[in-house]
Amino acid sequence: MFQRGITRLEVTKIIAAGVIIASYPDDQPHPSFLLLGFAGVTPVHVVVAQNHQDHDCVVVTAYIPDNALWDDDFKKRRRSCNV
């Protein structure tokens, strides 16, 4: 996160106001979800795992999504063409 130039404050804001774009209920040790938010005009993805027993959340990672891998709205992965 810090190596990618994303601040703790930006991640906190995305957790509070971002949009859940994917859910991973089978992740271990805790289910997780992928959030999309913005740091200014820069899209940021944050993966958060949630421990339902004590209601704690853990930031797994935060990154700037690659334009080549994500649709223009950064909500869905691009489909690869294997022709």
PyMOL Python script that loads the backbone (N, CA, C, O; Angstrom):
from pymol import cmd

cmd.read_pdbstr("""\
ATOM      1  N   MET A   1       0.836  -1.179   0.000  1.00  0.00           N
ATOM      2  CA  MET A   1       0.000   0.000   0.000  1.00  0.00           C
ATOM      3  C   MET A   1       0.877   1.237   0.000  1.00  0.00           C
ATOM      4  O   MET A   1       0.746   2.087  -0.881  1.00  0.00           O
ATOM      5  N   PHE A   2       1.770   1.352   0.974  1.00  0.00           N
ATOM      6  CA  PHE A   2       2.616   2.532   1.069  1.00  0.00           C
ATOM      7  C   PHE A   2       3.612   2.573  -0.078  1.00  0.00           C
ATOM      8  O   PHE A   2       3.960   3.652  -0.558  1.00  0.00           O
ATOM      9  N   GLN A   3       4.079   1.399  -0.525  1.00  0.00           N
ATOM     10  CA  GLN A   3       5.005   1.337  -1.656  1.00  0.00           C
ATOM     11  C   GLN A   3       4.333   1.804  -2.939  1.00  0.00           C
ATOM     12  O   GLN A   3       5.008   2.222  -3.880  1.00  0.00           O
ATOM     13  N   ARG A   4       3.026   1.735  -2.982  1.00  0.00           N
ATOM     14  CA  ARG A   4       2.278   2.130  -4.176  1.00  0.00           C
ATOM     15  C   ARG A   4       1.819   3.582  -4.105  1.00  0.00           C
ATOM     16  O   ARG A   4       1.128   4.060  -5.005  1.00  0.00           O
ATOM     17  N   GLY A   5       2.198   4.283  -3.044  1.00  0.00           N
ATOM     18  CA  GLY A   5       1.837   5.691  -2.915  1.00  0.00           C
ATOM     19  C   GLY A   5       0.408   5.925  -2.470  1.00  0.00           C
ATOM     20  O   GLY A   5      -0.145   7.001  -2.699  1.00  0.00           O
ATOM     21  N   ILE A   6      -0.196   4.931  -1.837  1.00  0.00           N
ATOM     22  CA  ILE A   6      -1.565   5.053  -1.331  1.00  0.00           C
ATOM     23  C   ILE A   6      -1.479   5.257   0.174  1.00  0.00           C
ATOM     24  O   ILE A   6      -0.843   4.471   0.876  1.00  0.00           O
ATOM     25  N   THR A   7      -2.113   6.305   0.667  1.00  0.00           N
ATOM     26  CA  THR A   7      -1.994   6.635   2.087  1.00  0.00           C
ATOM     27  C   THR A   7      -3.027   5.885   2.931  1.00  0.00           C
ATOM     28  O   THR A   7      -4.036   5.391   2.427  1.00  0.00           O
ATOM     29  N   ARG A   8      -2.745   5.820   4.198  1.00  0.00           N
ATOM     30  CA  ARG A   8      -3.680   5.208   5.153  1.00  0.00           C
ATOM     31  C   ARG A   8      -5.018   5.957   5.143  1.00  0.00           C
ATOM     32  O   ARG A   8      -6.077   5.335   5.217  1.00  0.00           O
ATOM     33  N   LEU A   9      -4.969   7.287   5.052  1.00  0.00           N
ATOM     34  CA  LEU A   9      -6.195   8.090   5.027  1.00  0.00           C
ATOM     35  C   LEU A   9      -7.029   7.762   3.785  1.00  0.00           C
ATOM     36  O   LEU A   9      -8.251   7.644   3.877  1.00  0.00           O
ATOM     37  N   GLU A  10      -6.389   7.618   2.644  1.00  0.00           N
ATOM     38  CA  GLU A  10      -7.119   7.273   1.422  1.00  0.00           C
ATOM     39  C   GLU A  10      -7.789   5.908   1.558  1.00  0.00           C
ATOM     40  O   GLU A  10      -8.940   5.740   1.157  1.00  0.00           O
ATOM     41  N   VAL A  11      -7.083   4.944   2.116  1.00  0.00           N
ATOM     42  CA  VAL A  11      -7.657   3.611   2.317  1.00  0.00           C
ATOM     43  C   VAL A  11      -8.831   3.678   3.288  1.00  0.00           C
ATOM     44  O   VAL A  11      -9.862   3.045   3.060  1.00  0.00           O
ATOM     45  N   THR A  12      -8.683   4.432   4.356  1.00  0.00           N
ATOM     46  CA  THR A  12      -9.766   4.584   5.335  1.00  0.00           C
ATOM     47  C   THR A  12     -11.009   5.180   4.680  1.00  0.00           C
ATOM     48  O   THR A  12     -12.123   4.726   4.939  1.00  0.00           O
ATOM     49  N   LYS A  13     -10.825   6.185   3.841  1.00  0.00           N
ATOM     50  CA  LYS A  13     -11.960   6.806   3.146  1.00  0.00           C
ATOM     51  C   LYS A  13     -12.623   5.827   2.186  1.00  0.00           C
ATOM     52  O   LYS A  13     -13.848   5.814   2.060  1.00  0.00           O
ATOM     53  N   ILE A  14     -11.828   5.013   1.515  1.00  0.00           N
ATOM     54  CA  ILE A  14     -12.390   4.036   0.584  1.00  0.00           C
ATOM     55  C   ILE A  14     -13.162   2.959   1.337  1.00  0.00           C
ATOM     56  O   ILE A  14     -14.214   2.517   0.875  1.00  0.00           O
ATOM     57  N   ILE A  15     -12.658   2.538   2.481  1.00  0.00           N
ATOM     58  CA  ILE A  15     -13.392   1.561   3.293  1.00  0.00           C
ATOM     59  C   ILE A  15     -14.727   2.147   3.745  1.00  0.00           C
ATOM     60  O   ILE A  15     -15.735   1.441   3.774  1.00  0.00           O
ATOM     61  N   ALA A  16     -14.740   3.419   4.095  1.00  0.00           N
ATOM     62  CA  ALA A  16     -15.962   4.065   4.585  1.00  0.00           C
ATOM     63  C   ALA A  16     -16.968   4.350   3.471  1.00  0.00           C
ATOM     64  O   ALA A  16     -18.175   4.268   3.697  1.00  0.00           O
ATOM     65  N   ALA A  17     -16.485   4.685   2.271  1.00  0.00           N
ATOM     66  CA  ALA A  17     -17.406   5.168   1.243  1.00  0.00           C
ATOM     67  C   ALA A  17     -17.272   4.467  -0.105  1.00  0.00           C
ATOM     68  O   ALA A  17     -17.980   4.815  -1.050  1.00  0.00           O
ATOM     69  N   GLY A  18     -16.382   3.492  -0.212  1.00  0.00           N
ATOM     70  CA  GLY A  18     -16.175   2.815  -1.493  1.00  0.00           C
ATOM     71  C   GLY A  18     -17.318   1.878  -1.835  1.00  0.00           C
ATOM     72  O   GLY A  18     -18.221   1.650  -1.030  1.00  0.00           O
ATOM     73  N   VAL A  19     -17.261   1.345  -3.033  1.00  0.00           N
ATOM     74  CA  VAL A  19     -18.281   0.439  -3.545  1.00  0.00           C
ATOM     75  C   VAL A  19     -17.712  -0.978  -3.566  1.00  0.00           C
ATOM     76  O   VAL A  19     -16.612  -1.204  -4.070  1.00  0.00           O
ATOM     77  N   ILE A  20     -18.465  -1.928  -3.016  1.00  0.00           N
ATOM     78  CA  ILE A  20     -18.052  -3.332  -3.084  1.00  0.00           C
ATOM     79  C   ILE A  20     -18.286  -3.818  -4.507  1.00  0.00           C
ATOM     80  O   ILE A  20     -19.414  -3.800  -5.000  1.00  0.00           O
ATOM     81  N   ILE A  21     -17.203  -4.257  -5.172  1.00  0.00           N
ATOM     82  CA  ILE A  21     -17.335  -4.720  -6.555  1.00  0.00           C
ATOM     83  C   ILE A  21     -17.140  -6.228  -6.683  1.00  0.00           C
ATOM     84  O   ILE A  21     -17.418  -6.801  -7.737  1.00  0.00           O
ATOM     85  N   ALA A  22     -16.668  -6.871  -5.626  1.00  0.00           N
ATOM     86  CA  ALA A  22     -16.530  -8.334  -5.629  1.00  0.00           C
ATOM     87  C   ALA A  22     -16.509  -8.827  -4.193  1.00  0.00           C
ATOM     88  O   ALA A  22     -16.048  -8.139  -3.283  1.00  0.00           O
ATOM     89  N   SER A  23     -17.018 -10.029  -4.018  1.00  0.00           N
ATOM     90  CA  SER A  23     -17.052 -10.658  -2.698  1.00  0.00           C
ATOM     91  C   SER A  23     -16.393 -12.026  -2.805  1.00  0.00           C
ATOM     92  O   SER A  23     -16.601 -12.758  -3.773  1.00  0.00           O
ATOM     93  N   TYR A  24     -15.598 -12.357  -1.795  1.00  0.00           N
ATOM     94  CA  TYR A  24     -14.886 -13.637  -1.769  1.00  0.00           C
ATOM     95  C   TYR A  24     -15.225 -14.368  -0.464  1.00  0.00           C
ATOM     96  O   TYR A  24     -14.409 -14.401   0.457  1.00  0.00           O
ATOM     97  N   PRO A  25     -16.418 -14.948  -0.383  1.00  0.00           N
ATOM     98  CA  PRO A  25     -16.877 -15.552   0.872  1.00  0.00           C
ATOM     99  C   PRO A  25     -16.081 -16.775   1.311  1.00  0.00           C
ATOM    100  O   PRO A  25     -16.115 -17.143   2.485  1.00  0.00           O
ATOM    101  N   ASP A  26     -15.364 -17.411   0.385  1.00  0.00           N
ATOM    102  CA  ASP A  26     -14.612 -18.620   0.726  1.00  0.00           C
ATOM    103  C   ASP A  26     -13.157 -18.350   1.081  1.00  0.00           C
ATOM    104  O   ASP A  26     -12.413 -19.286   1.374  1.00  0.00           O
ATOM    105  N   ASP A  27     -12.736 -17.082   1.061  1.00  0.00           N
ATOM    106  CA  ASP A  27     -11.356 -16.763   1.440  1.00  0.00           C
ATOM    107  C   ASP A  27     -11.084 -17.191   2.873  1.00  0.00           C
ATOM    108  O   ASP A  27     -11.967 -17.148   3.730  1.00  0.00           O
ATOM    109  N   GLN A  28      -9.861 -17.600   3.115  1.00  0.00           N
ATOM    110  CA  GLN A  28      -9.435 -18.028   4.452  1.00  0.00           C
ATOM    111  C   GLN A  28      -8.290 -17.148   4.926  1.00  0.00           C
ATOM    112  O   GLN A  28      -7.457 -16.770   4.102  1.00  0.00           O
ATOM    113  N   PRO A  29      -8.199 -16.808   6.166  1.00  0.00           N
ATOM    114  CA  PRO A  29      -9.014 -17.322   7.256  1.00  0.00           C
ATOM    115  C   PRO A  29     -10.350 -16.596   7.420  1.00  0.00           C
ATOM    116  O   PRO A  29     -11.185 -17.014   8.224  1.00  0.00           O
ATOM    117  N   HIS A  30     -10.562 -15.502   6.659  1.00  0.00           N
ATOM    118  CA  HIS A  30     -11.817 -14.753   6.778  1.00  0.00           C
ATOM    119  C   HIS A  30     -12.322 -14.375   5.389  1.00  0.00           C
ATOM    120  O   HIS A  30     -11.524 -14.157   4.477  1.00  0.00           O
ATOM    121  N   PRO A  31     -13.640 -14.297   5.223  1.00  0.00           N
ATOM    122  CA  PRO A  31     -14.187 -13.826   3.956  1.00  0.00           C
ATOM    123  C   PRO A  31     -13.668 -12.416   3.661  1.00  0.00           C
ATOM    124  O   PRO A  31     -13.379 -11.645   4.576  1.00  0.00           O
ATOM    125  N   SER A  32     -13.555 -12.097   2.381  1.00  0.00           N
ATOM    126  CA  SER A  32     -13.062 -10.768   2.032  1.00  0.00           C
ATOM    127  C   SER A  32     -13.897 -10.188   0.903  1.00  0.00           C
ATOM    128  O   SER A  32     -14.734 -10.869   0.311  1.00  0.00           O
ATOM    129  N   PHE A  33     -13.654  -8.921   0.619  1.00  0.00           N
ATOM    130  CA  PHE A  33     -14.341  -8.253  -0.472  1.00  0.00           C
ATOM    131  C   PHE A  33     -13.424  -7.200  -1.069  1.00  0.00           C
ATOM    132  O   PHE A  33     -12.491  -6.719  -0.427  1.00  0.00           O
ATOM    133  N   LEU A  34     -13.718  -6.858  -2.313  1.00  0.00           N
ATOM    134  CA  LEU A  34     -12.938  -5.883  -3.062  1.00  0.00           C
ATOM    135  C   LEU A  34     -13.738  -4.599  -3.175  1.00  0.00           C
ATOM    136  O   LEU A  34     -14.880  -4.599  -3.636  1.00  0.00           O
ATOM    137  N   LEU A  35     -13.129  -3.512  -2.752  1.00  0.00           N
ATOM    138  CA  LEU A  35     -13.762  -2.197  -2.815  1.00  0.00           C
ATOM    139  C   LEU A  35     -13.122  -1.357  -3.904  1.00  0.00           C
ATOM    140  O   LEU A  35     -11.921  -1.462  -4.156  1.00  0.00           O
ATOM    141  N   LEU A  36     -13.922  -0.528  -4.544  1.00  0.00           N
ATOM    142  CA  LEU A  36     -13.423   0.480  -5.473  1.00  0.00           C
ATOM    143  C   LEU A  36     -13.702   1.846  -4.883  1.00  0.00           C
ATOM    144  O   LEU A  36     -14.819   2.144  -4.460  1.00  0.00           O
ATOM    145  N   GLY A  37     -12.675   2.666  -4.861  1.00  0.00           N
ATOM    146  CA  GLY A  37     -12.818   4.050  -4.444  1.00  0.00           C
ATOM    147  C   GLY A  37     -11.826   4.887  -5.221  1.00  0.00           C
ATOM    148  O   GLY A  37     -11.135   4.389  -6.110  1.00  0.00           O
ATOM    149  N   PHE A  38     -11.762   6.158  -4.882  1.00  0.00           N
ATOM    150  CA  PHE A  38     -10.871   7.063  -5.601  1.00  0.00           C
ATOM    151  C   PHE A  38     -10.059   7.893  -4.631  1.00  0.00           C
ATOM    152  O   PHE A  38     -10.560   8.364  -3.609  1.00  0.00           O
ATOM    153  N   ALA A  39      -8.789   8.061  -4.977  1.00  0.00           N
ATOM    154  CA  ALA A  39      -7.895   8.979  -4.276  1.00  0.00           C
ATOM    155  C   ALA A  39      -7.744  10.158  -5.228  1.00  0.00           C
ATOM    156  O   ALA A  39      -6.902  10.140  -6.126  1.00  0.00           O
ATOM    157  N   GLY A  40      -8.560  11.170  -5.026  1.00  0.00           N
ATOM    158  CA  GLY A  40      -8.646  12.239  -6.014  1.00  0.00           C
ATOM    159  C   GLY A  40      -9.319  11.674  -7.249  1.00  0.00           C
ATOM    160  O   GLY A  40     -10.468  11.236  -7.185  1.00  0.00           O
ATOM    161  N   VAL A  41      -8.611  11.677  -8.379  1.00  0.00           N
ATOM    162  CA  VAL A  41      -9.160  11.100  -9.610  1.00  0.00           C
ATOM    163  C   VAL A  41      -8.577   9.721  -9.906  1.00  0.00           C
ATOM    164  O   VAL A  41      -8.921   9.103 -10.913  1.00  0.00           O
ATOM    165  N   THR A  42      -7.704   9.242  -9.037  1.00  0.00           N
ATOM    166  CA  THR A  42      -7.042   7.952  -9.239  1.00  0.00           C
ATOM    167  C   THR A  42      -7.874   6.820  -8.650  1.00  0.00           C
ATOM    168  O   THR A  42      -8.189   6.850  -7.460  1.00  0.00           O
ATOM    169  N   PRO A  43      -8.241   5.813  -9.463  1.00  0.00           N
ATOM    170  CA  PRO A  43      -8.985   4.677  -8.919  1.00  0.00           C
ATOM    171  C   PRO A  43      -8.081   3.841  -8.013  1.00  0.00           C
ATOM    172  O   PRO A  43      -6.891   3.676  -8.278  1.00  0.00           O
ATOM    173  N   VAL A  44      -8.671   3.323  -6.945  1.00  0.00           N
ATOM    174  CA  VAL A  44      -7.934   2.477  -6.006  1.00  0.00           C
ATOM    175  C   VAL A  44      -8.816   1.287  -5.641  1.00  0.00           C
ATOM    176  O   VAL A  44     -10.001   1.449  -5.348  1.00  0.00           O
ATOM    177  N   HIS A  45      -8.237   0.104  -5.660  1.00  0.00           N
ATOM    178  CA  HIS A  45      -8.900  -1.105  -5.171  1.00  0.00           C
ATOM    179  C   HIS A  45      -8.339  -1.428  -3.791  1.00  0.00           C
ATOM    180  O   HIS A  45      -7.129  -1.373  -3.574  1.00  0.00           O
ATOM    181  N   VAL A  46      -9.229  -1.766  -2.865  1.00  0.00           N
ATOM    182  CA  VAL A  46      -8.834  -2.171  -1.518  1.00  0.00           C
ATOM    183  C   VAL A  46      -9.498  -3.512  -1.229  1.00  0.00           C
ATOM    184  O   VAL A  46     -10.715  -3.646  -1.362  1.00  0.00           O
ATOM    185  N   VAL A  47      -8.706  -4.499  -0.837  1.00  0.00           N
ATOM    186  CA  VAL A  47      -9.236  -5.801  -0.435  1.00  0.00           C
ATOM    187  C   VAL A  47      -9.246  -5.839   1.088  1.00  0.00           C
ATOM    188  O   VAL A  47      -8.224  -5.614   1.735  1.00  0.00           O
ATOM    189  N   VAL A  48     -10.421  -6.130   1.648  1.00  0.00           N
ATOM    190  CA  VAL A  48     -10.602  -6.145   3.099  1.00  0.00           C
ATOM    191  C   VAL A  48     -11.162  -7.501   3.516  1.00  0.00           C
ATOM    192  O   VAL A  48     -12.120  -7.992   2.920  1.00  0.00           O
ATOM    193  N   ALA A  49     -10.563  -8.101   4.538  1.00  0.00           N
ATOM    194  CA  ALA A  49     -11.078  -9.340   5.123  1.00  0.00           C
ATOM    195  C   ALA A  49     -11.803  -8.986   6.412  1.00  0.00           C
ATOM    196  O   ALA A  49     -11.361  -8.117   7.163  1.00  0.00           O
ATOM    197  N   GLN A  50     -12.921  -9.666   6.663  1.00  0.00           N
ATOM    198  CA  GLN A  50     -13.725  -9.353   7.845  1.00  0.00           C
ATOM    199  C   GLN A  50     -13.895 -10.584   8.722  1.00  0.00           C
ATOM    200  O   GLN A  50     -14.384 -11.623   8.278  1.00  0.00           O
ATOM    201  N   ASN A  51     -13.478 -10.443   9.979  1.00  0.00           N
ATOM    202  CA  ASN A  51     -13.657 -11.486  10.979  1.00  0.00           C
ATOM    203  C   ASN A  51     -15.034 -11.284  11.599  1.00  0.00           C
ATOM    204  O   ASN A  51     -15.244 -10.328  12.346  1.00  0.00           O
ATOM    205  N   HIS A  52     -15.964 -12.165  11.298  1.00  0.00           N
ATOM    206  CA  HIS A  52     -17.336 -11.998  11.778  1.00  0.00           C
ATOM    207  C   HIS A  52     -17.480 -12.263  13.277  1.00  0.00           C
ATOM    208  O   HIS A  52     -18.468 -11.847  13.882  1.00  0.00           O
ATOM    209  N   GLN A  53     -16.515 -12.946  13.880  1.00  0.00           N
ATOM    210  CA  GLN A  53     -16.606 -13.220  15.317  1.00  0.00           C
ATOM    211  C   GLN A  53     -16.387 -11.969  16.150  1.00  0.00           C
ATOM    212  O   GLN A  53     -17.143 -11.705  17.085  1.00  0.00           O
ATOM    213  N   ASP A  54     -15.360 -11.198  15.820  1.00  0.00           N
ATOM    214  CA  ASP A  54     -15.089  -9.993  16.618  1.00  0.00           C
ATOM    215  C   ASP A  54     -15.314  -8.706  15.831  1.00  0.00           C
ATOM    216  O   ASP A  54     -15.037  -7.616  16.330  1.00  0.00           O
ATOM    217  N   HIS A  55     -15.820  -8.830  14.592  1.00  0.00           N
ATOM    218  CA  HIS A  55     -16.179  -7.691  13.745  1.00  0.00           C
ATOM    219  C   HIS A  55     -14.988  -6.831  13.342  1.00  0.00           C
ATOM    220  O   HIS A  55     -15.166  -5.685  12.929  1.00  0.00           O
ATOM    221  N   ASP A  56     -13.773  -7.371  13.458  1.00  0.00           N
ATOM    222  CA  ASP A  56     -12.588  -6.647  13.000  1.00  0.00           C
ATOM    223  C   ASP A  56     -12.446  -6.798  11.491  1.00  0.00           C
ATOM    224  O   ASP A  56     -12.820  -7.817  10.911  1.00  0.00           O
ATOM    225  N   CYS A  57     -11.901  -5.766  10.875  1.00  0.00           N
ATOM    226  CA  CYS A  57     -11.566  -5.807   9.458  1.00  0.00           C
ATOM    227  C   CYS A  57     -10.064  -5.641   9.309  1.00  0.00           C
ATOM    228  O   CYS A  57      -9.426  -4.902  10.059  1.00  0.00           O
ATOM    229  N   VAL A  58      -9.512  -6.340   8.328  1.00  0.00           N
ATOM    230  CA  VAL A  58      -8.082  -6.276   8.054  1.00  0.00           C
ATOM    231  C   VAL A  58      -7.895  -5.900   6.590  1.00  0.00           C
ATOM    232  O   VAL A  58      -8.491  -6.515   5.706  1.00  0.00           O
ATOM    233  N   VAL A  59      -7.070  -4.896   6.335  1.00  0.00           N
ATOM    234  CA  VAL A  59      -6.748  -4.541   4.959  1.00  0.00           C
ATOM    235  C   VAL A  59      -5.739  -5.561   4.444  1.00  0.00           C
ATOM    236  O   VAL A  59      -4.639  -5.688   4.981  1.00  0.00           O
ATOM    237  N   VAL A  60      -6.123  -6.275   3.409  1.00  0.00           N
ATOM    238  CA  VAL A  60      -5.249  -7.277   2.809  1.00  0.00           C
ATOM    239  C   VAL A  60      -4.273  -6.597   1.859  1.00  0.00           C
ATOM    240  O   VAL A  60      -3.069  -6.850   1.903  1.00  0.00           O
ATOM    241  N   THR A  61      -4.801  -5.737   1.005  1.00  0.00           N
ATOM    242  CA  THR A  61      -3.960  -4.989   0.072  1.00  0.00           C
ATOM    243  C   THR A  61      -4.736  -3.806  -0.479  1.00  0.00           C
ATOM    244  O   THR A  61      -5.965  -3.766  -0.422  1.00  0.00           O
ATOM    245  N   ALA A  62      -4.004  -2.857  -1.006  1.00  0.00           N
ATOM    246  CA  ALA A  62      -4.581  -1.719  -1.720  1.00  0.00           C
ATOM    247  C   ALA A  62      -3.686  -1.463  -2.921  1.00  0.00           C
ATOM    248  O   ALA A  62      -2.460  -1.483  -2.809  1.00  0.00           O
ATOM    249  N   TYR A  63      -4.305  -1.222  -4.069  1.00  0.00           N
ATOM    250  CA  TYR A  63      -3.512  -1.032  -5.285  1.00  0.00           C
ATOM    251  C   TYR A  63      -4.278  -0.192  -6.296  1.00  0.00           C
ATOM    252  O   TYR A  63      -5.499  -0.057  -6.219  1.00  0.00           O
ATOM    253  N   ILE A  64      -3.542   0.365  -7.236  1.00  0.00           N
ATOM    254  CA  ILE A  64      -4.133   1.096  -8.349  1.00  0.00           C
ATOM    255  C   ILE A  64      -4.358   0.081  -9.464  1.00  0.00           C
ATOM    256  O   ILE A  64      -3.400  -0.516  -9.956  1.00  0.00           O
ATOM    257  N   PRO A  65      -5.617  -0.122  -9.872  1.00  0.00           N
ATOM    258  CA  PRO A  65      -5.897  -1.145 -10.877  1.00  0.00           C
ATOM    259  C   PRO A  65      -5.275  -0.802 -12.234  1.00  0.00           C
ATOM    260  O   PRO A  65      -5.218   0.361 -12.631  1.00  0.00           O
ATOM    261  N   ASP A  66      -4.818  -1.826 -12.923  1.00  0.00           N
ATOM    262  CA  ASP A  66      -4.185  -1.691 -14.233  1.00  0.00           C
ATOM    263  C   ASP A  66      -5.257  -1.508 -15.310  1.00  0.00           C
ATOM    264  O   ASP A  66      -6.183  -2.313 -15.411  1.00  0.00           O
ATOM    265  N   ASN A  67      -5.129  -0.453 -16.108  1.00  0.00           N
ATOM    266  CA  ASN A  67      -6.091  -0.188 -17.188  1.00  0.00           C
ATOM    267  C   ASN A  67      -6.211  -1.357 -18.156  1.00  0.00           C
ATOM    268  O   ASN A  67      -7.282  -1.584 -18.719  1.00  0.00           O
ATOM    269  N   ALA A  68      -5.145  -2.088 -18.353  1.00  0.00           N
ATOM    270  CA  ALA A  68      -5.163  -3.207 -19.296  1.00  0.00           C
ATOM    271  C   ALA A  68      -5.959  -4.396 -18.765  1.00  0.00           C
ATOM    272  O   ALA A  68      -6.418  -5.231 -19.545  1.00  0.00           O
ATOM    273  N   LEU A  69      -6.125  -4.478 -17.457  1.00  0.00           N
ATOM    274  CA  LEU A  69      -6.799  -5.627 -16.848  1.00  0.00           C
ATOM    275  C   LEU A  69      -8.241  -5.358 -16.448  1.00  0.00           C
ATOM    276  O   LEU A  69      -9.013  -6.296 -16.248  1.00  0.00           O
ATOM    277  N   TRP A  70      -8.612  -4.090 -16.328  1.00  0.00           N
ATOM    278  CA  TRP A  70      -9.930  -3.724 -15.826  1.00  0.00           C
ATOM    279  C   TRP A  70     -10.687  -2.897 -16.849  1.00  0.00           C
ATOM    280  O   TRP A  70     -10.083  -2.137 -17.607  1.00  0.00           O
ATOM    281  N   ASP A  71     -12.025  -3.042 -16.875  1.00  0.00           N
ATOM    282  CA  ASP A  71     -12.865  -2.210 -17.735  1.00  0.00           C
ATOM    283  C   ASP A  71     -12.679  -0.744 -17.373  1.00  0.00           C
ATOM    284  O   ASP A  71     -12.062  -0.412 -16.360  1.00  0.00           O
ATOM    285  N   ASP A  72     -13.218   0.122 -18.211  1.00  0.00           N
ATOM    286  CA  ASP A  72     -13.027   1.562 -18.031  1.00  0.00           C
ATOM    287  C   ASP A  72     -13.533   2.085 -16.690  1.00  0.00           C
ATOM    288  O   ASP A  72     -13.017   3.082 -16.185  1.00  0.00           O
ATOM    289  N   ASP A  73     -14.536   1.424 -16.106  1.00  0.00           N
ATOM    290  CA  ASP A  73     -15.051   1.882 -14.808  1.00  0.00           C
ATOM    291  C   ASP A  73     -14.347   1.209 -13.626  1.00  0.00           C
ATOM    292  O   ASP A  73     -14.674   1.486 -12.471  1.00  0.00           O
ATOM    293  N   PHE A  74     -13.378   0.324 -13.910  1.00  0.00           N
ATOM    294  CA  PHE A  74     -12.564  -0.376 -12.904  1.00  0.00           C
ATOM    295  C   PHE A  74     -13.373  -1.298 -11.995  1.00  0.00           C
ATOM    296  O   PHE A  74     -12.913  -1.677 -10.918  1.00  0.00           O
ATOM    297  N   LYS A  75     -14.589  -1.659 -12.437  1.00  0.00           N
ATOM    298  CA  LYS A  75     -15.439  -2.531 -11.629  1.00  0.00           C
ATOM    299  C   LYS A  75     -15.396  -3.987 -12.071  1.00  0.00           C
ATOM    300  O   LYS A  75     -15.704  -4.877 -11.279  1.00  0.00           O
ATOM    301  N   LYS A  76     -15.023  -4.245 -13.312  1.00  0.00           N
ATOM    302  CA  LYS A  76     -14.982  -5.615 -13.831  1.00  0.00           C
ATOM    303  C   LYS A  76     -13.687  -5.838 -14.588  1.00  0.00           C
ATOM    304  O   LYS A  76     -13.183  -4.955 -15.282  1.00  0.00           O
ATOM    305  N   ARG A  77     -13.159  -7.059 -14.432  1.00  0.00           N
ATOM    306  CA  ARG A  77     -11.961  -7.431 -15.191  1.00  0.00           C
ATOM    307  C   ARG A  77     -12.322  -7.552 -16.666  1.00  0.00           C
ATOM    308  O   ARG A  77     -13.408  -8.004 -17.029  1.00  0.00           O
ATOM    309  N   ARG A  78     -11.383  -7.137 -17.497  1.00  0.00           N
ATOM    310  CA  ARG A  78     -11.572  -7.308 -18.942  1.00  0.00           C
ATOM    311  C   ARG A  78     -11.513  -8.800 -19.267  1.00  0.00           C
ATOM    312  O   ARG A  78     -10.778  -9.555 -18.630  1.00  0.00           O
ATOM    313  N   ARG A  79     -12.274  -9.205 -20.240  1.00  0.00           N
ATOM    314  CA  ARG A  79     -12.227 -10.594 -20.702  1.00  0.00           C
ATOM    315  C   ARG A  79     -11.067 -10.725 -21.669  1.00  0.00           C
ATOM    316  O   ARG A  79     -10.874  -9.881 -22.545  1.00  0.00           O
ATOM    317  N   SER A  80     -10.308 -11.776 -21.507  1.00  0.00           N
ATOM    318  CA  SER A  80      -9.196 -12.000 -22.427  1.00  0.00           C
ATOM    319  C   SER A  80      -9.705 -12.724 -23.664  1.00  0.00           C
ATOM    320  O   SER A  80     -10.598 -13.568 -23.585  1.00  0.00           O
ATOM    321  N   CYS A  81      -9.135 -12.389 -24.781  1.00  0.00           N
ATOM    322  CA  CYS A  81      -9.510 -13.034 -26.045  1.00  0.00           C
ATOM    323  C   CYS A  81      -8.427 -14.025 -26.427  1.00  0.00           C
ATOM    324  O   CYS A  81      -7.296 -13.638 -26.720  1.00  0.00           O
ATOM    325  N   ASN A  82      -8.768 -15.277 -26.422  1.00  0.00           N
ATOM    326  CA  ASN A  82      -7.839 -16.325 -26.853  1.00  0.00           C
ATOM    327  C   ASN A  82      -8.324 -16.870 -28.186  1.00  0.00           C
ATOM    328  O   ASN A  82      -8.988 -17.906 -28.240  1.00  0.00           O
ATOM    329  N   VAL A  83      -7.990 -16.171 -29.254  1.00  0.00           N
ATOM    330  CA  VAL A  83      -8.461 -16.562 -30.585  1.00  0.00           C
ATOM    331  C   VAL A  83      -7.408 -17.372 -31.273  1.00  0.00           C
ATOM    332  O   VAL A  83      -7.604 -17.803 -32.409  1.00  0.00           O
TER     333      VAL A  83
END
""", "prot")
cmd.dss("prot")
cmd.show_as("cartoon", "prot")
cmd.util.cbc("prot")
cmd.orient("prot")
